[in-house]
Amino acid sequence: MSNLVTRTKVILPQRRKELLTRQRLILKLYELLDYRLILVIAPAGYGKTSLLVDFARQVEMPVCWLSLDELDLDPSRFLAHFISALESRFPQFGRQSTTALVAAAQPGFDLDRLVAAVVNDAYEHIQEHFLLILDDYHLVQNQPEIQQFINQFIINVAENCHLVLASRSLLTLPDMPLLVARSQVGGIGYEDLAFQPEEIQSLVMQNYRVALPTKTAANLANHTEGWITGLLLTTQSMWQGLAAQLQKARISDIGLYDYLAQQVLDQQPPPLRDFLLRSAYLEEFDADLCSAAFGDSEDWNALIAAVLQHNLFVIPVGEAGQWLRYHHLFRDFLQSTFEREHAEELPSLLQAIASGYETRQEWEKAFAAYQRLGHTEQTASLIEKAGLHLIRSERSKTLLSWIESLPAELVASRPILLSHKGTAWMNLGQVENSLKLLNQAEAGLSAAGDQANLAITLARRITALRLLGKYREALKDGETVLSLTQQHESPLAPRAEALRSLGVSLYHLGRLQEAMARLSQALVEFSLLGDHQNAALVHMELGLCLRTAGQYGQALEHYEKALSYWRQVQNTTRMAFVLNNLGVLRHLTGDYLQANKLFKEALAYAQQNGMERVEAYLLLSIGDLYRELEANEAAADNYRRAREISLRINDHQLYFYCRLTEAIQARHSKQFNKAQELMQQAGEISAENGSDFEQGLWHTEAGLECLQMGQPEQAIAHLSKATEYLDKGGQTIDAARAYLYLANAYYAAGQHPSARQALQRTFDLVSGAESQHFLAVAGRECVEMLHYFSAQPETGPITASLLDQVRLFESSIPSLRRSIRPQALSVLFAPPKLIIRAFGKNQVLVNGNPVTSNEWLNQRRARELFFYLLTHPEGLSKERIGIVLWPESSTEQLKIQFKNALYRLRLSLGSDVVLYDGNVYSFNRALDYEYDVETFEKKIETAQKSRQLEEQVENYRAAVELYADPYLPDLDASWIDLERQRLFQLYIQAALNLVRLRLENGSLEAALKLCQKVISEDVCNEEAYRLAMQIHAAMGNQAAVVRQFEECRKALLSQIGIEPSNQTVLLYQRLVR
């Protein structure tokens, strides 16, 4: 969005030498720094900008500045400058905000997300108090989206931000009453800004070396009502008798400002006077812009120097003040004077200025100038030229508003405008409308023989067709673009875009090798064009093709190149795409933890940026991962959410995958009627899209459904078609799966030779694959068949190896579930198979149900054995266990007692709950379990290792909450007493650490509440008393400090007969001093 920003608008203007420092107002502004929102409200010409520039140059606090103009009524332009103003002063700020601003151009984006992104960005990257000044805010304050943004920003931003709004009129923010009630608003009005007599005397002495009598100064203050602009419009020769002249102006009913401004203007030499009148139509200008707008007939540098020398109400802007901007009031006066004196020249002047802006590609200013002229034909031509820039800048809403400002019949007669409009609609999610407009544009351009713009339009239409699932039509357009551009040897953007769209369409049609060839050509073209953004997109798409072909290493290389570029340009929207694909790649190779981590990061970016399509694909990816880990409810929830998005955004391709994955989930849950209904819907979409790839996936699942319903012959028919589609398209991974399932179908039908042949084809396809984990997952549905062929001479070793991989994966599922559960991206993620609670009354749940068998509830030793093993992850021998649990038993007695306790334990909780290996018994930590003591200790360990305050607070808080009651209070043994005391001390220390952190971050009420809880549980803990005293002192409650100290002293004397330590006494004396 950097191309939206005029840098001079976000740079603090230079302080003019004639400016008078008004110390009383400077001091008032310092006082107002306690407020979150500071309003400087006064009519034009009262010195608002001058005061704020002077203050900004003095205050030690960092200042961000934004000068607003009429063009900022475009919300995207305003927001880009708002973010840039902060980024200019704080370079670390902006990545998250800029990405959210890009996403704001997408359909269905919620402005509150952008506010949250900017607020969070500021919170994370601005660690000091700062001023953000918006000058001339009245120019935009009635624009609804801008008003909503500012309102939400000031409500939610951290207290270190002080927003200053300088405006000519009162603000009407929706939450202004709330801000006032919270005492978060302060301000300066025109009564404060009005010049007082002594300030007028100082101004005249400073700038004109005239000692103005007090009475004259008082008269001037009275006649001008302290209006600074009226005072500045005088010259040294005018001070004598000025009051009389002002009186004359009032009697003649001449505007005071116009009277004084005319006096100034008429004193200027004719060339300078003419320059003032004409340059007033430029927002900001330097010599180069004057040359572009007015030609080279004058020495523009000399005229600009004269304007500065005579202090003619210009504000130097830019890094070195090389650009000038007239004060709004003076500019308006100059424009009205020109229109009065040279009305006939106004059209030609505006035409010259518009042409100058157009030459410099300052599209917004050129558009505004043509609009003012009312020249619709020239406006249309400008939009045709600017359209590509606006599309690439992701400003489709702005482009649409410009086009819709033109007469409908004019737009209909200009195919290029129709092409731009269709592309804008497509970018905003209205693909059906887009296609209609692009069709009209294509017809018009074909009739006109405009091959260059026809190629551009067809390249755009390919994307629309692809989004609608019309891949074969997209291919026709792609070939036409290549034909239109074949005579051009140098790279062309339309050809590169067509090659890319061809590649993506071919991929979806299942023609993988052709897709990769086209994408490789596109990559070369984009690289030669220096179009790094589109090159990164092609890297991502090539990675997808290579992953589908099983070439994981090459896929990873392309993904990493794409990710490197998107990280470099800080585009988290595109990063979400790549991270999803990387997550799928990790998933296919069996790295579930890394895949889940990548999905989590990608989902955060997608939701933050309002990218619903990306979010839906991520939900499908996450659902697939959860389904494989048997977290079926969570998988179904993700699939459902993805489907809802697909319907909302009308994406046919996405909807197919949603229906297919939901059908797979229904089949796994044995909901066969639902699965059949979903498969029918998916089949209809696939047939309509005409994709061989989608057909291959559909027939694969249809075959599995038939097989599970005991229909092997129908399964063979479907799976044979699936292998034909996928094998032909080069989709190695999906083809290998289909052949494995086909082998299983043949086996179920008793056709063993055909089964062996299909199985051999499976192994041939994956022989060069860098990972065969996906086959181990698929093999879970074919275990009986794999057992049979593992015993056959021809297929035995390789099939046995696959069977081993299946068993290994199945045995790892519980531990994978346990590892992923804390980071699960769904609240419905399957609960642990075994839940163990030792804090408070001990309880064990198996599959969500409390264990209530007599063997468990009535056998204390079985329960004690279980918890004792839990305290020793390394495992224990029977003899060591006996010394603790049965210390008085003989060897023979121990053998029986241990055997019985272990039997009851396994009978109650499961035979695999205790492992025996090499004379050592241990709890099976490969199970899918959750143990509150383990979680408690991990939370504390994480908090201790973390360097992030929020992470420390969160983990200590979770640990404290877990410790609801002491460890195993209903069991009694010496080893339990020791463990109970150890955990209690851990809890107390964690609680006190949390108190310290909350004291540091100002959460005093929460800190005090927890501190009092610790004291109630550990009445002699002096550290807790000291912290409580510090909290009371921070709250300004000295009486409570005294009271707390006395409670400490009383507790120590009554409980252990000692006085408080010197450390406690010294702290108390310091706090009450």
PEKA-V28444 format. One line per field, one symbol per residue. psi: psi as a letter, one per 30 degrees, with the letter a starting at -180 (. if undefined). burial: b if it has 9 or more other ideal C-beta (glycine too) atoms within 8 Angstrom, else e. A space follows every 10 residues. Layout:
# PEKA-V28444
psi = ???
burial = ???
This chain:
# PEKA-V28444
psi = gfffkjeffg kklkjkffkk kjeeeeeeee effflekkkj kllkgggeee eeeeeefekf kkkkkjkllf fgfjeeeeee eeeeeeeefi fflfeeeeee eeffflkgkk ffeeeeeeee eeeffjglkl kjkjkhffff fgjeeeeeee eeefefllff kjkkjklflk lhkegeeeee eghgkllkaf eefkklefee eeeeeeffhk jkleeeeeee eeefhgjeee efglleffek geeeeeeeee eggkkeeeee eeeeeffkke eeeeeeeeff fkellaeeee eeefagflie eeeeeeeeeg hhhljklleg gflkkkkeee eeeeeeeefe fheffeeeee eeeeeeeeeg hieeeeeeee eefgjeeeee eeeeefeeee efghheeeee eeefflkeee effjeeeeee eeeeeefgfi eeeeeeeeee eeeeeeefgi eefeeeeeee eeeeeefggi eeeeeeeeee eeefgffjel kkeeeeeeee eeeeeeeffg ieeeeeeeee eeeeeeeefg ifeeeeeeee eeeeeeeefg ieeeeeeeee eeeeeeeegh jfeeeeeeee eeeeeeefgg ieeeeeeeee eeeeeeeegg ieeeeeeeee eeeeeeefgg ieeeeeeeee eeeeeeeefh jeeeeeeeee eeeeeeeegg ieeeeeeeee eeeeeeeefg keeeeeeeee eeeeeeefgh ieeeeeeeee eeeeeeeefg ieeeeeeeee eeeeeeefgg ieeeeeeeee eeeeegegkf kgeeeeeeff ggeeeeeeff fkeegdeeee eeeeeeeeee ffeeeeeeef efgkgkfgkk llejkkkfka kkkkkkhfkk jglefeegje eeeeeefeee fiffllleee eeeeeifgkl eeeeeeeeee eeeeeeeefk fgfklkjhgk klkjgfljlk jeeeeeeeee eeeefkgkee eeeeeeeeee eeiellkifg kjleeeeeee eeeeeeeeee eeeeeeeeee ggieeeeeee eeeeeffifg jeeeeeeeee eeeffgieee eeeeeeeeee eeeeeghlll leeeeeeeee eg.
burial = beebbebbbb bebeebeebb ebeebbebbe ebbebbbbbb bbeebbbbbb bbbbbbeebe bebbbbbbbe bbbbbbbbbb bbbbbbbbbb eebbbbbbbb bbbbbbebbe bebbbbbbbb bbbebbeeeb bbbbbbbebb bebeebbbbb bbbbbebeee bbbbbbbeee bebebbeebb eeebbbbbeb eebbbebebb bbbbbeebee ebeeebbbbb bebbebbbbb bbbbeeebbe ebbebbbebb eeeeebbbbb bbbbbeebee ebbebbbbbb bbebbbeebb bbbbeeebeb eebbebbbee ebebbbbbee bebbbbbebb bebbbebbbe ebeeebeebb bbbbbbbbee eebbbbbbbb bebeebebbb ebbbebbebb bebbbbbbbb bbbeebeeeb beebbbbbbb bbbbbbbbbb bebbbbbbbb bbbbbeeeee eebbbbbbbb bbbbbbbbbb beebbebbbb bbebbeeeee bbbbbbbbbb bbbbbbbbbb bbeebbbbbb bbbbbbbebe beebbbbbbb bbbbbbbbbb bbeebbbbbe bbbebbeeeb bbbbbbbbbb bbbbbbbbbb ebbbbbbbbb bbbebbbbbb bbbbbbbbbb bbbbbbbebe bbebbbbbbb bbbebbeebb bbbbbbbbbb bbbbbbbeee ebeebbebbe bbbebbeebb bbbbbbbbbb bbbbbbbeee ebebbbbbbb bbbbbbeebb bbbbbbbbbb bbbbbbbbbe bbeebbebbb bbbebbeebe bbbbbbbbbb ebbebbbbbb ebeebbeebb ebbebbebbe ebbbbbbbbb beebbbebbb ebebbbbbbe ebebbbeeee beeebbeebe bbbbbbbbbb ebeebbebee bbebbbeebe eebbbebbee bbebbbebbe eebbbeeeeb bbbbeebbbb bbbebbbebb ebbeebeeee bbbebbbbbb ebbeebbbee bebebbbebb eebbebbbeb bbbbbbbbbe eeebeebbeb bbbbbeeeee bbebbbbbbb bbbebeebeb bbebbebbbe bbbeeeeeeb eeebbebbee bee
